């Protein structure tokens, strides 16, 4: 009982709860944040950690963005949307603060959290698959029960976000495979990446599948080039692409979604799955809105109104009726915060990568932190991930996990041996 009341034990369990909740439950995620806040307030050494807040680079940068979003409300005409938008953005300040007042993450806690996150993603996929059987019994059987948005109904998350989490869990799990696998005794360790890949395909997020191929293929070729089996790696990469294509072809929904993405002649009126055609139109409209407010942007309250008006002018009725955002975080920030906000975002992303170089030795190029950053940088090309809690919490929790350490901890992140 005394151990349960220990601050470090409570911190460990609450942070594990937060990361485990990401793929499964927003409610338990928010509950873990509230409990972490209380835990931090009654932690030993709180005054010392509060005194060190101004020294924390991550908190400075995320607080700067929260301040920019807040200030942009001044020139926003639509005040009814400001409170809701700022509520989501408040995590930019609150989540790094939670990590700091709770003392940060030592190496052992970081490893426990990553392994728990992998398990949580597996559990989310299995819950969704089992949910398909339930809906099949109650609604009638069809193959779409286990694909895209119907697959995620049991846990209520958008497919792209669960797919993002699974891609990250896949790379984390691969990094933790031993260099020499004993298939007889370590079959379950190989089963984990296999289940995650199947889940990613069934979730049918085209961008996340491309991210998986791009980052995973680069990682494979990098490792092969260092170890002298590049030709074999090229064959493996080609085989992986063919297998993935075969899995995609098995599902009518997946086939239709990829056909829309690859059909260069298709107009946005024929685009039913939010593919290449409609996304290009959304990006063009976003750039046209930014051109009208180039310096300071539209402000946090007006972006969607201005974009909806542009959709209506262009005859993009589906985008207008569904109030689509730009589906690109880089463009989203450019439109909302103008040139200064966009440049600061690029500088922040660059600094995160540079910090990963300081933390991780270059010989382990595909470290946990750098894999996370590469996946995020690519994923936000087709999704505005700072606009939803699923995306912003994911980004902030993992950046804090790798960057916020106890004051006495070593600045080197000890990675699993495999690179």
Secondary structure, DSSP 8 states (H G I E B T S, - for coil): -TTTTSHHHHHHHHHHHHHHHTTT-HHHHHHHHHHHHHHHHT-TTHHHHHHTGGG-HHHHHHHHHHHHHHHHGGG-S-GGGHHHHHHHHTHHHHHHHHHHHTT---HHHHHHHHHHHHHHHHHHHHHHHHHHHHHHHHH---GGGGSHHHHGGGTT--HHHHHHHHHHHHHHHHHTS-SS--TTT-HHHHHHHHHHHHHHHHHT-HHHHHHHHHHHHHHHHHHHHHHT-HHHHHHHHHHHHHHHHHHHHT-HHHHHHHHHHH-TT--GGG-SS--HHHHHHHHHHHHHHHHHSTTT-S-TTTHHHHHHHHHHHHT-HHHHHHT---S-HHHHHHHHHHHHHHHHHHHHHHHHHHHHHHHS-GGG-S-HHHHHHHHHHHHTTS--GGGSHHHHHHHHHHHHHHH---TTS-SS----S--
